[in-house]
């Protein structure tokens, strides 16, 4: 294949991802997953920005900043806070384990922590 797709990461970024990707002892599966996730996220971000630029360039589009920011916020919501992630992981443990008492204690402690992120 000699043609490159228009949404392809530049070689410098690919090199950076290769250097950042985790090295695991699972035959490279986790590393591959990490790289594929980065590439998919990057491609989706490129597409979103292209859509936002196209909208703004259309003469019928009058709500430039507000609507574009709303679109970005809807398509790239904030990730859950660490507390939310921990509570979700804990719910998974509760559903798949018999450590009910300890898990309830951890849940109460986590729920008392403020969301800082």
N, C-alpha and C positions, 0 to 999 in steps of 0.2 A: 504494500500500500504506500503510494507516494503522496497522496493527498491527505492533508490534515483537516480534521473537522474544525469549523470555525470556533467552536467552544472546546478548545484543547488547552490545557495548562502549559505555560511557557516552560522551556527546558530548565530554567533556573529554579522555578517553583517545584518541578518534579525532583530536581536534585535536592532541594531543601527538605521535601517530604521524605525522601529516601534516608536522609541523614537523621531526621526526627523520628522516623517510624520505630516502634519498639522491637527489640530483638527478643524473641521468645523461643522456648524449646518445644514448640508444638508443631514443628515442621514448617513453620512460616505462616500458618493459618491466621493467627492474630495479627501479624505484620501485614499480610495481604488485606485482611479486613480493615485495618487502620488506613492503609493507603487507598483502598476503594472508597471508604467513607469520606476521606479528605477530598478525593477527586469529585465525588458526587456532590458534596457540599459546595465546592468551588464552582462547579458547573452550574448548579442551581442558582448560586449567587450571581454569576455572570448573566444568566437568563433573566433573573429578576431585574437587574440593573438595566439590561437592554430593553425590557418592557417598560420600565419607568422612563427611560430616555425617549422611547417611542411615544409614550403618552404625552409627555411634555412638548414634543415636537408637533403634535397634531393641532391644527388651528381650532378645532372644536373643543379642545380640552382647556377649560378655564380655571380649574382649581388646582393649579400646579403643585404647590408645596403641601397643602393639607391632604389632598387625596393621595399623592405619591407617598407621603409619610405613613398614611393609614394603610396603604397597600403593603409597604415594607413591614410595618408592625404586624399586619395580619399574616404575612407569609414567612416572617422571621421572628416569631414571638420569643420573648426572653426565655432562656432555659429555666427549668425549675431550680429553686434555691437548693443549697446543700441539705438544709433541713427537710425540704419536700422530698428530695431524693432518698434521704435516709429513712424517712417515714414510709416511703413506697417500698424500699428494700426490706424494711422491717415487716411490712404487711406480707411480703412474699415469704419471709421466714415463718411467720405465724401460720400461713396457709400450708406450709410444707414441713412443719416441724412440731415437736411437742414441747417446746420451751416457752409455753404460754406465760408463766409467771415472770421469768426474766425478760421476755419480750415486752410485757406490759410495763415493767419498770423502765426499760429503755425508752419506750414510747413516751411515757410521762415526762421523762427527763428531756427528751428531744423537743417535745411540744412546748416546754418552758423556755427554750432558747430563742432569742430573737432572730428574725430573718435579716442577715446582713448583706445578702447578695440578691 
